[in-house]
Amino acid sequence: MAGHSDLMSIGIELIPRIDCWLEINKRDNQRNDEGDSMPWMTLVIFLSGFSALVYELLWMRHLGFIFGNTVYASATVLTAFMGGLALGAQVLGRFADRLRRPVLWFAVLEFVVAAAALVMPLFFVGLKSVYAWAYQHISTSLFFLTPLRFVLAVLLLALPTFCMGGTLPLLAAGLARNDERFGRRMSCLYGVNTLGALVGVLVCGFYMIPTFGLNHTNLLAVASDVLAGLGALGWVWFASRTTVNASLADREDIKIRWSTLSSAGRWAFVATAVCGFIALALEVVWFRALILVFGSTTYSFSTMLSVFLCGIAGGALLIAPWLDRGRHIPLVLAICLTGIGGWSLWSMYTYDHGPEFLLNSLVQEGFTWATMNKTRFLIAISHLLIPALFSGAAFAAAARIVRREHAGSAHASGLVYAVNTWGAVLGSFIAGFVLLPMMGMEKSLFLLGFSCLTAGCVGAFLFSPNIASRLLVATAGIFCAVLLVAAPPRWSHDLLAAGAYFSPFNFVQNGRVTLRESILSNRLLIYKEGITSTLSVQESDDEKKIFSVEGKVEADQSTRSMILQRMIGHLPMLFHPHARKAVNIGLGAGVSFGALSTHNPDTLEVVEIEPNVKEATRLWGSLNHHVLDNPKAHVIINDGRNYLLCTEQMYDVITADPFEPVMAGAANLYTVEYFQQAYNRLNSNGIMGQYLPLYELSKDDYLSIVRSFVHVFPQTALFFTGFDTILLGFKDEMKLDADVLRKNYERPQVKSSLSDIGFTTPEMILGMFVADLSKNPGFSQEGHLNTDNHPYVEFSAPRSSVQYTTEANQQALLECFTPIPSNWLAAMDSNTAVRLQREHEAVRLTLESGMLRAQNRIEDAFVKMTQAHNISPNNPVVINEMVAMLLNSASVLRGQGQLTDAVEQFQTALQLQPDEFWALYNLIELSMQAGQLPVGQTLLQQALVRYPDSPLMKGLQGKFLFTLGEKQQGLDCVHQAALAHPSNRGLWLTVQQLATALGDYTRVSEARKHLRQLEAFLLGQSFEFIPAK
């Protein structure tokens, strides 16, 4: 509970054997330190740190449910929490040295914290009501809500955090009163307490919450706290035979004042403030950076936190034996700052290795959860452990220096802890709200690392013992500065935006990592580091846009994805007889929100947590019906769940297109409590549409979310969009009325939007129906619900991220697949009923084909898809899956040299989708190779009409012109294509080949230069491809 100023810090390593650090011998049992049974107190201190970190994780999670998971909400809670720690250390540190039994008071504080934690869940319930009332009746402004959150968090957390902060000075007064042994004792107190916090992170984040739930985890932490208090009381009882009055009387109690401090004392306070500031600021920025490497899951947070805590504990324990004997401790403190800054800068040079290191580890050791976890820890350790070691050592060194200023042990430790913690609070604020938005991750890390390195060099220069060492410091500092200016670290935004951790098997072919080849096939249009997340928009070789958050693809322009995104917005609106108020949770690319807008509701709102998403949304304007230009559209910047909790607005339709539940924070949008909040905001006859992916979820996880949704919405229908599913929950009786569907479908904007993705009849939409879950025992069987208290999916879903789970979930859909209800068919004319049954059967066959394909039974899969297509030749779900299979098979055949069969399958794919890019591209290439120039010319003209700006199609046009004899024009055309897509190796090879044939050595030289750059990038010798100006 006491001891680690960085309660939000990061780290992991094996816990060292504590007794060897404490060096307790019988000769140390002099009666001037209250009994001095340190081995016994080691366990007490450890349990105190364990409980503190568990409390922090639980309370931050609970307050996130109330205030939301925005950066502003999290920052205010963190400030209140850490402010309480600092204040407790500072205030109680003034008095602890005068107490006869400080360890007894430590026990009292432990009991107070345990009691507060025991009743904290009750206060959370009341706090939720107070916050919602203020949101509804006073103001929704951020300028009001931010101070309100801070005040409420302070009122709730002030007592326990104040007591937590005060435990360190009390322990220092009781166990490290002797100045001769203060450095060793204080370092051990700090290190052991932080080790307890480390174990708290690991056990809580990896085991306790997913196993026992939040409430029972809280009880276990309370029990740990009570044991710590009882252990302290036992120690006091055994120490009661010891006389402490002499030691109290012999020591003069001097208060620390800046004016009376020596230069070393002043340096200690300045350095510890800088260390706290830099450590937390680096944590915030590295936190954002590393999740681009291994993903933003709940385990990523726990991993980084545990690594940093391990470093802090290790640093304090490593320096402990030396502190009381050291002569140049101010110099050591300066070296610690230099180490933090230097390693942070050095690790920036290796950061881009992370994604490939992750993929190579998975290839070499297997695509398993254990490998992913191990690699995540190794990456976090490589960046965070060394700065944390120096940070822990710096704290202990600063406390030793201040103690030598004739201050009491408690006063010294309390002041150093408070200064360090206040610096940490300021560092987290500056990093999150100033540096990241204004400078981005790369420049922020460079500034922080360079600043810390500079501060350390200045301190080392001032406190070096002689001129020679000062010259050495000055020379080394100048050398580092010149090196950093001459060769600053550079990151590839393309690598960061790739999201190698997301479905990592997609970046491996034949046992070889192909991440860099994949990167070169896309063009980065937008890369934006926002307040809460990093956004990117890329354009692939086939001219399709890809929208990613933290490197994870959230939307793309493929027909399969467009069907899903538009159906999220359309489905609930199509079945509502008169929807006038609608809200969409999550803006993203804006396609779902745009689909909502085509129904022209009176109220059209979207809730988005990241303000910078709107820039990416506008880039998708042609696909989202330019929804942000709609005068009715209102974008609310807030956490979607928090908005539904607090708003008084009622809606006819709520649609939810959140991130997949594998993402930390997004998992809160798949719980019973969230669904209940949405239910409460629906008018009578209201409908909720909930996106639910089939990938990155085990079958148990998928069923758990479905079961949780049905628990709130008993009247639920399940729809299959071809690769994912949508749950349609009805507040009252489920009415999938064909007449209402047809009426809404016939609205011009709605019909146009749906026809764009192939849904030319209302029956095709009803054909996606899988099951009425209110009547299906397959989904209402016994099983756990995904709740806030027991967030099973949040902890289970990341384990499925390295496996292909779609097959198992498709099997679940087939198990619950039910015929079209007879009452629906009875309400239709016979022709419509027959068409609907055929569409429904085609979707079932598509599901079966997908399962066969996953089992590599390609021929059987083709048979099923052919049956589906024969039954419903115009069904877009069927066509998309059929074309995907044909393209994959044709590409394999072409690689094997079976060109006739490949051409036949490419042609079939083109017949099904006349604008299919890769079918056109391959057929043009194959026609030119076969000398069938008229056929190739016809196809090329068709392709250029559909894709006039495509560099690849322009490149084919140039090659075609060169073949026809228009050589200079052909070379110019290919050259322009290469400049438009400078990362495409094939285009530059073509430029080199054609320019060589024409003797244009200027372009040959240019092409070779680009090819060398690309080759260096592919070989890992360069981490950024610099396109031509």
N, C-alpha and C positions, 0 to 999 in steps of 0.2 A: 504494500500500500504506500509506504514511504519509499522514496529512493530514486525512481527513474523520472527525471524531469520531462522525458519525452514519452508521454503515455500513448501517443499516436505513432510512435516510431516503428522501425522495421527490423527482422533477423532470425537465424537458427544455427545451432550447433549443439554438440553433446555437452551436457552439464558437467563441468569439471568437479572433481572431488573437493568438497568444501573444506574439510578439516585441514588439508595441506596448506590452504591459504590462510587459515586463521592462526595456525602455529600456536596452538594452545598448549602450554606446559604448566606444570604445577608451580614453577617458580613465578609465573605471572599472576598467581592468585594472591596478589597483595590486596590489602583490604581498602584500597582506594578507588575501586571501580565496582562497587555493589555486587560482590559475590563472584563475578567474572566466570560464570559457567557458559562460555560462548558456544560450545557445541550444542548445548540445549537451545540457546537462543537462535542458532542458525535455522533450525526448523521453524521457529516462530516467525522469524523475519521472512523466510521463504514463503510460508503460508499467507502472510500479509500481502506480499507482492502478487502472489497467485490470485487472491481474491480481488485485489484492486483492478487488475487488468480484465478479469472476467466481468466485474461490474461495469467497467467502461464500455466493453463491447456490447453488453446487454442494454445499457442505458442509451448508448448512441443509437442502437437499433430501434428501441422503443420510441425515442424522441423523433427518429426518422419517420415512424408511422404517423406521428402527430404533426410535425412541422414540415414534412416532406424531405426528399433526398436531394434538394437543390444544393449548390455550393454555398449559397448564402445561409441556408438553414443549418447546414453542417458546420459552417465556420462559427456561427453564433453559439452553437452548443459546445463546440470544442473550446472556444474562448471562455465560456462560463465554467467549464470543467477544469481547464488548466489554470484559470484565474483563481479558482477556489483552492487548488493545490498550492499555488504560489503564496496566496494570502495566509493560508494555514501555516506554511513553513516560516514565513516572515514573522507573523504575530507570535506564535507559540515558541519560536526560537528565542524570543526576547526573555521569556520567563522560565524556560525549561532548565537552565543552568542553576536556578535558585531552588528547584524542587528537590526534596529529600529522596523521593522515590519516583524518578521520572519513568521507569519501566512500568510502575503501577499505573501511571496516567496513560502510558501507551496502551495498556490493557483496556482501560476505560474507553479510550478512543476506538479501539477495535470493536468493543461491544456496541458503542454508539453507531458506528458505521454499519455493523451487522443488523442492528435494529432498523436503521433507516432503509437498508436494502430490503429487509423483509417486508416492509409496508410500501415500498416504492411502487409496485404494480397497482396498488389502490390509488396512489397519487397520479399515476399515468392516466387512469380513467377520468379523474376529475380534470386534469390538465387538458385532455382532449376536448372536453365540453367547453371549458373556458376559452380555448383558442378558437374553436369553431364559432362560438358566440361573437367573439371580437371580430373575426373575419366577416361574419354576416352583418353585424350591426354597426361597426365602427368604420373600418376601411379595409380594402384589399391591396392598398398600396404597399410596395416593397419598403418604402421609407417608414411606414408604420409597423409592418409585420416584422421587420428585422429587429428593431429595438424591443418589440413585444416578445419575440422569441427569446431574446437575450434575458429580459427581465424574468420571464417564466422559467427559463432554464436555471437562472441564478437562484430563484426562490426554491426550486426543487432540489438543486444539487449543492447549494451553498453549505449546508451542514455536513453531509458526508465527505465532500471534497475538501472542505476546511480541515476536517479531522484527519483525512488521509495525508494531506500536506504536512500536518503537524507531527506525524509519527516519526519522521526522520530526525528532526532535532531532539525529540524525546529519547530516541534510541541513542543518538550521539551523546546526550547528557548522561545516560545511564551506562553505556557500554564503551564509550570512547572519551571519558573525562580526562584521562591522563594525557598531557600534551606530548610526552615522549612516544606514545604509541597511537596518537590520534590518526595519523595518516594511514597506517595499516588497518586500524579498526574501522575508520570511516569508509575506506575503500571496500572493505569486506561487507559492511552493512549495505552499502549502495549496490555492490555487485550481487550479493546473495538475494537482495530484494528484487533486483531486476531479473535474476534468474527465475525467481518465482513468477514474475510477470511473463517471462518467455514461455514457461510451461503452461501458464494460464492461456496464452494465445494459442498454443499448439493443441492443448486438450480441448479448449472451448471451440476453436475454429474448425478442428478436424474430427472431433468426437462428441463432445457433450451436447452441443446444440442439436445436431442431427439425430442423436440417440435419445436424449432426454427431453428436448424442447427447451424453450426459453425459461419457463417457470421453474422447472425442476433444476435447470442449470443454475438459476439464481439461488435456489435453496442450497445447492451444493457449495456455492461460493459463500453463502452465509455461514454454513457449517464450518468451512475452512477458516473464516474470520473468527468465529467463536473459538475454534481450537487454538488459533493464534493468541487470542485474549486469555484463554485458560492457561496456555503454555507460559505466557508472560507472568500471570499471577503465580504459577508454580515456581517460576524462577525467583520472583520477589520473595516468596515464602522461604525458599532455601537460602536466599541472600539476607534474610532478616537477622541472622546472627552476625552479620558483618557491620562494622561501624563505618559510617560514611561522613559523619559530621566533620571529622578532621580534614578530609579532602575538600569539603565545601568551605571550611573556614580558611584553609590555607591558600585558596585561590582568590585573587582579586577579580571581581566581576566588572569588566570594562566593556562599555558599549562602543560599537564601531562608528566612527565618524569619518567622512571623506577627508576632512582637513587634517586629521591626525594619522592617516594611513601613509605608509611608506610607498615608494614607487612600485615595489613588488606587489603590495596589497592592492593598489589602484589597478595595476595591470591584471591582477587576478579577476577583479570584478568586470573590467572591460572585456577580457578574454572570454570569461564564462558567459557574458551576455552575447558576444559575437558568436560563440560556439553554439548556444541555444538557438540563436536566430538562423545561422547557416544550416545547422542540422535539420531543423524543421522545414526550412525553405527547400533544402535539397531533397528531403523526404517527399514533400508535396510534388516537386517536379519529377523526381525519379519515379514516383508512384505512377504519374501519368505516362511517363516514357516507357516503363517496363510492361505495362499492360498492352502496349502495341506489339510486344514481343510474345508474351505468353497468355494474353487474354484477360479480360476484366471479369473474373469469376470470384466468388467468395474465398476460394482457396488462394487466389493470387494475393488478396489483401492479407490473409493470415500468414502466407509465406514471407512477404516482404516485412511485415511487422515483426515476425519472429526473428528474422535474420538481423534486423537492426537492434532489437533488444539483446540478442546474443552477443553482438559486438559491444554494446554498451557494458554489459555485465563482464565480458571478457577483458575489456580495457581496464575497468576498475580493479579487477582481481589481479591482472598481470602487473600492474604498477604498485599494488599494495605493499609487497615486501620491501620496496625500494624507497618509498616516500619519506619515511622517518629518518633515513640515513642520507638522503640526497642533499647535495649542497646547492644545486642550480635548478631548483624547481621552477622558477619563472621561465627559464630557458626551455625546460621540458614542456611547459604549457605552450610556449611559442611553437615548439616542434610539433605538438599535437595539432595546432591550427594549420600548420604547414602541411602536415600529413592529410588532414581532411581535404584541404583545397587541392593538393597535388594529386591525390588518388582520384578525386572527383573529376579532375581535368583529364587524367590518364584514361579513366574508364570511358570517357566520351569517345575516345579513338577506337575502342573495341565494341561500342554499343551496336553497331550495324552487323556485327557477327551473330547477334542473338538469334534472329529468325532461322538462319541456316544451321546454327548449332542445335537448335531445338529439333529441326527436321532431321538432321543427320543422326541425332541421338535416337529418334523414333525409328529410323531406318535400321540402325545397327542393333538396337536392343528390343525392337518390337513396338508396335502401336498399342501400347497398354497404358492404363492409368498410372501405374507405378513409374513407368519411364517418363511420362509427362510430368509427374510430381517431382521426381528426382531432378530432372532437367530444369524445372522452374526454380527449385532451390539453388542449383548451381549457378544459374544466371543471376539470381538475386544476390547470392553471396559474392560473386565477382564484382558487383557494383556497389554493394552497400556495407559489407562486413568491415572492411578496413576503415572507412570514415567513422563507422560506429565505434570501433575499437579506440580510435583516437578521441572520439567524443567522450566515452566513458572514462578514459584516462585523464582527459582535460578537466572533467568535473572533480575528480578526486584530487588532482594537483591543485586546483584553485582552492578547494576547501582546506587543503594542508597549508597553503600560503596565508589564507585569511586567519586560520587558527593561530599562526605564529605572530599575528598582530595583537596578541594578548587578549583575544576575544575568547569567550567561553565556547565549548564544543558545540553546544546547541545553537548558540547565536551565530557562529561561523557557518555551520552546515545549513541552518535555516536561511541565512541571507544568500549564500551561494546558490542554494536550490531555488529560491525565489527569483533571483536575478536571471538565472539560467532559464527558468520556466517563462518569465515574462518575455525574455528574448525569443523563446520558442513560439509563444503566441503571436508576437509581432512578425516573426519569420513566416509562419504559416499564412498569415493574412496578406503580407506583401507578395508572397509567391503566388497565392491563388487569385488575388484580385488586381495585382499590378503587373508582376513580371510575366506570367503566362499569357494574359490577354494582350499585353503590349509587345512582348518580345518573343513569345513562343518558348518551347522547351529547350531547344538547342542553345539559344543565346542566353536564356535564363541560367542554365547550368554553367555555361562558360563564365557569366558574370559572377555567380555565387562562388564557383570554384576559384576564380582568379582573385576575388575579394578576400576570401579566406586565406589563400596562399600569400597574398600581399600582407595581410594583417600578421600572419605567422612570421614572415620574413622580417617585418618591422620589429616585432617583439624579440625575435632571435638576435637581431642586430643590437638592440638596446641592452639586452641582458647577457650578451656574450662576455665571457670572462676576460678576453684580451683582444688586442688589435688584430692579431692574425685570424682569429675566429670571426671577427666582424668583417674582415676583408673576404673571407671565404663565403660568409652569408651573402654579402653584397654581390659577389661574383656569381654565385649560384642563382640569386634572384634575377639578376640581369640576363643571365643565360636562359632561364625559363621564360622570361618575358619575351625575349627575342624569338625563341622557338615557337611560342604560342602565336606571336604575330606573324611569323614567317609561314608556319604550317598549322593553322587552326583546325580543330576537328570539324569535319563536314559529314552531315548525315544525308542519306538518300531518302527523300520523301516517298519515292516509289516503293522502296523496301518497307517503310513504315506503314504505308497504306495497303500493303499486300495482304495482311492478316494471315500470316503463315500458320498461326495456331488454330485457325478456323478450318475445320475439315482438312487437316494436314495431309491426308492421303491424296488430295487433289494436286499436291505439289511434288509428288513422287511418281516416277515412271521407271519401271523395270529396275527397281532398287536404287535409283539415282535421283537425287534432289534436283528438281527443275524449277526452283523458285525464281531464279534470275531470268530464265527463258520466259516464264509466265509474266514477269514484270515488263519485259521488253515488248510484249505483245499488246500492252495497254498504254494509252496516253493519259497522263494526269492532267485533268482540267482544273480541279480545285483541291487545294490542301489547306485546311483551316483548323487551327488549334483554338477551340472555343473555351469558354469558362468551365464547362463540365466534361467536354469530350473533344476528340480530334475527328474532324470530318474530312471526307475526300469524295470527289467524283472523278471517275475514270471513264475513258471511252475505249472499248475493245476493238480489235482488228475488224470485227464485223459490224462496226458502227453502233454498238449498243452501249448505252450509258450504265454505269455501275455506281451506286451510292453506298458508301461504307461509313460506319461509325466505329472508331477505335480499331480500324482495319477489318472489321467484320462486315460482310456484305449485308445490307438491310433492304436493298431494292435494286433491281436491274431491269433492263428494257426487254428482256426475253419475253416471248409470248406467254410462257408458263408463269412467269412472275407477274406479268401485267394482268393476267386472269385473276390471280390471287388478290393483288392489290385493289383492283377495281371491284371485285366481288365483296371485299370487306366493306366497302362503302355502299354498294348497290343492294346486297341481299336483304338487310333489314328494312331498307327503304322500300324495296319492291313489295314486301309482304305487309307493310303497314298501310291501312286504308287512308290515312290522312296525317302524315308526319309533318308537323310544322316546326318543331324544334329538334335540332340534331347537334351532337357534339362528337368529335373524333379524338381519341386519346393517342397522341403521337402524330407529328406532322411528317417527318421523314421527307421522302421525295414528293409528297403531296398528292399521290395518285389516288389513295383511298379518300382523302378529303375532297379531292376534285370530283370523284364519283358521287359523293354525297351532294355536292353543289349542283349537279345536273338535275336533281329532284326539286330544286328551288324552294327549300324550306324558309320560313320566316327568320328563324334563328340558325345561324351556321357558324359553329365555333370549333376550334381545335386547340388542344392543350399540348404544349411542347416544352420540354425542360431545357433545351439548348437554344439560346437566341440566334446563334449563327446558322442554324439549319435553314432559315429562310433564304439565305443566299443560294444554297444548293437546290432548294425547292424551285426557285425561279428558273434555274437552268433546265428543269424538267417541265417547263411551262406547256410545251406542246403535248405532253403526255398527261398532265394533271388539269387540263382545261383552263390553264392560267388562273387557277383558283385564288391566288393571292391578289389578283387584280379585281376579283369579285367584290363589289361594295358591301355585300352582306358578310363576307368572310371576316372573322375576328380571331386573331391568334392570341392565346393566353399563355404567357411564359410562366410556367409553374410545373410542379410535379403533378402528373395526371391523377394519381391516387389521392394526393392531398387536396386537389381541387374538388374531387367528388365528395371528399369528407366534409369540406367546409362550405361549399356553395349552397345557396338556397334555390338555385335554378332547377327546374324540372324539365325533363326532355322526353320526347316521344321515341327517339332512337339514340342509342349510344353505341358507337363503333370503337373497337380497340385494336390497334395495330402496333403493339409494343415490340421491343426487342425480344428475342428468344429468351426463355427462362434461364438459359445457361449463363446469361450476363448478370453480374452482380447488380442489385437494385431493380432490374427488370423482373426478377423472380417475385417481387412483391405484387406484381400485376397479374399473378396467376393463383392467388390465394382465396380462400373462402371469404375473408374479410373484405378484400377488394371487390369481389363479385357482389357482396352484400351492399357495399357502398354504391355501386352502380345500380343495383336493384332499387335502392332507396331513392335514387334520383330519377327514376322512370315514372312517367305518368301512367295512368290506367291504360292497358293495352299496349304498353311500351315494349320495345324489342331491343335486345342487346346483341351485337355481333362481335364475337371474340375470335381472333386469329389464334390458331394452335398448330405449330409445326409438327411434322412427322420425323424430322431429323434432330440429332443431338438430344434425343429423349429416349430413354429405355421404355419398353412397353409398360412397365409399372409406373414410371413417371407420367407417361401420356395418360394412362387410365386414371391416375390420381388427380390430374388437372381436370379431366372430364368429369370425374366423380364429384370434385369440388364445385364445379360449375353447376352441375345438375342438383347438387345439394341446395343451392340458392335458387336456381331456375329449374324447378321440376319439369316444366314444359319446355323441352329443348329438342331441337333438330340438329343433326350433324350432316354437314355437306363436305364433299371432296372436290377439290379444285384441280386435281391432276397431280399435285405433288405435296400439297398441304391440306389442312382442313379448316373449316369455319364452324364455330358453334353459334347457333341462333337461339337465344333464350327469350322466352315470352313471359312477361310479368303475370299475365292472366292465362286464359286458355290459348293453346297453340292453334293458330289459324294460318295454314299455308293455302290461302284461298286463290285458286287459279284465276278467278275473275279479277281480283285485286291485282294480282301479278300482271295480268294482261293489260289492265288499265294503266298501271304505272309504267309498264314496259313501253307502251305506245307514245309516251311523251317524247317529242323529237330529240331533245338533248340526251335523254336516257337511252333511247334506241340507238342513237349514233354512237354513244360511248360503249355500249355493249356490242354493237355490230363490229366496232373496231377490233375487238378481241375474239370475234367469231361467233358470238351468240346472236343468231339471227331469228330465233323463235323463243317464246317464253318456255316452251317445253324443255329446251336444252338446259335452262336454269334449274327447273324442277328435277331434271334428270341427274343432277349432281347430288341429290338427296341420298344419304346413306342409311340413316336410322332415326326413328322417333325414340329418343333416349328415355322418355318417361315410361315407355312400355317394353324396354329392352333389358332383360335380366343380365346380359353380358356386361353392361356398364353400371348396373345398380347393385352388383354383388358386393359382398363385404370387402372392405379395403380401407386404407387410411386416406384421410383428407389432407390436402395441402393447406396448412393454416399458418398464420403469423407465429403462433406458439410452436408449431411443429412444421418448419419450412423444409419438408423432405426434398422437394424438387430442387430447391436452391443448392443443396449439398450433393444431390445425386446426379443432376443433369451434367455437371462438368465431367463426370466420369465417363459419360457417353460421347464426349467430344472427339475422341480419337477412334471411334467406331462408327460403322455405317448401320444406323438403327432404323432406317426407313422401312426396311423389309418387315421387321417385327411389328411395327405399328400398322403397316398395311395389312398384315395378317389380322390384327385386332379389328380393323375396319371390316374385313371380310367376315369375321366371326359375328359381327353385329349387323351385317348388311341385311336389310329387310325389304320386302316388296313394297311397292307404292301402296299406301293405305287404300282400302276399297272405297271408303267414303270420298276420297279425292277423285278416284276414277269415276264414281257414280255421278259426280257433279259435272263431268265433262261429256262432250259428244264423243261418239265411238272413235272417230278418226284421231281426235286429240289424245284420247286415252291410249290408243295403240302407239302413237308417236312417243308419248311420255314413257311407256313401258320399254320401248326400244332404246330410248336414250339412257334409261336407267340400267338396262342390261349391258349396254356398251360400256358404261362407267365401271360396272362390276368386272367385266372382262379386262378392262384396262388395269384395274387393281391386280388381278391375277397375273397379268403379263408382267407388271412391275416386279412382283415377287419372283417370278421365274427368271427374269433378267438378273436380279440380285443374286440368284443361285447359279448364274452363268449358264442357264439353260436357254440359250439364245433362240434356237430353232423353235422350241415350244412357246417361247414368248412371242415370236413372230406369228405363230399360228393363232394365239389368243388375240393379238392386236389386229390381225387380218379379219378375224370374226367380228371384232368390235367395229371395225371400219365398215364391213359389209352391212352390219345392222344399222349403223348411224354414220354415213359417209361424211356428213358435214359437222359433226360434233367437234368443237375446238379442243376439248380435252383429249379426245381420241387422236385427232390429227397431230397435236403437239407431241404426244408420246410416240406415235408412229414415226414421225419425222426424226425425232431424236434417235430412235433405234436405227433408222435407215442411214443417217449420217455417220453414226458410229461404225456400223457394219461396213459401209462403203469406204470409209477411211482405212479400215483394217485391210479390206480387199485391195485397195490401191497400193498400200504399203507392201502387200504380198505379191504384187505384180498381176493380179487378176483384174485387168483393166476393164474388160467387157462387163463383168458382173458389177464392178464398181460404178461404171457409167450408168448401168441400168438402175441401180439403187439411187444414185444421185438424181436421175431423171424422175424416178417415182417420188422422191422427196420434193422435187421442184413442182411436180404436178399437184401435190397436196398443199404446198405453200409456195406460190409462184414468186414470192419475194425472198425466199430463203437464201441468205448471203452465201453460206459455204457450199450449197448445192450449185449456185451460179458460178462461184469462183472455181471450184474444182472442175466443173464441166467445161468452162472456158479454157482452163489450162490443158485438160485432156484433149479437147478438140484441136488446140494448136499443136500439141505433141503428135497427134494422129494426122496432121495436115488437113483437117477438115475446117478450113478457114471460113467458108460461108456460115457454117453452123456456129463457129466460135464468134464470128462478127455479130450474128443475130443475138446471141446470148449476151455479148458484151454491151450492145446497145440497150438491151433490157436492163442490165445491171447498172449502167451509167444513169439511166432515167431514175431508177430507184435509189441509187447511192451515188449521187453526183459529186460528193465531196470525199469519197472514200479513197485514201492513198493506195490501198491495195488494188482497187479497181482501176485507178489511174495508172498504176504500175503495169497492170495487164494491158491497158490501152497502149502504153508506150511500147511494150514488147510486140504487140500486134502491129503497130505502125512500123516498127523497125523491120519486122518480117515481111511486110508488104512493100518495103523499099523506101519508105519515108523515114530514113535513118536519123537525121538530125532532129526532126520533129518527135520521133520516138524517144530519143535520148533526153530531149528537153522535158518530155512528159514524165518519164521515169524519175528524172532528177527532181522535178517539182514534187512528185509523190514522196520521194525520200526526204526532202526538206520538211514536208508536212508531217511525216512520221519518222523522225530521225533515229528512233530506237529500233527500227525494223531492219534486221540484218540482211534479209533477202532483197530488199529494195536497193541497198547500197552495193550488194554483190552484183545486181543487175546493172546498176550505174557503172560499176567498174568494168564489167564485161562489155557493155555497149560502147563506153567511152574508149576502151582499148581498141575495139574494132574500128572506131572512127579516128583514132589518133588524137583524141582530146585529152592530153595528159594533165591538164589542169584539173579536170573533173576526176580523172583517175587518181590523182594525188589526194583530192578531197575525199573520195570514196575510201581510199586506203586509211586515211586519218580516222574517219568515223568507224571503220571496221576494226582498227586497232583499239579504239576506245571501247567499242562494244565487246571485243574479245577480252580486254582487261576486266571489264565488268563481269562478264560471264565466268572468268577464272577466279573472281574474288580479289583481284589485285586493285580494283577500284570499287568504291561504294556509291559512286554517283556517275551516271552518264550525262555528260554535258552536251546538249543538242546544239546544232549550228545556230548562229544568230540569224 
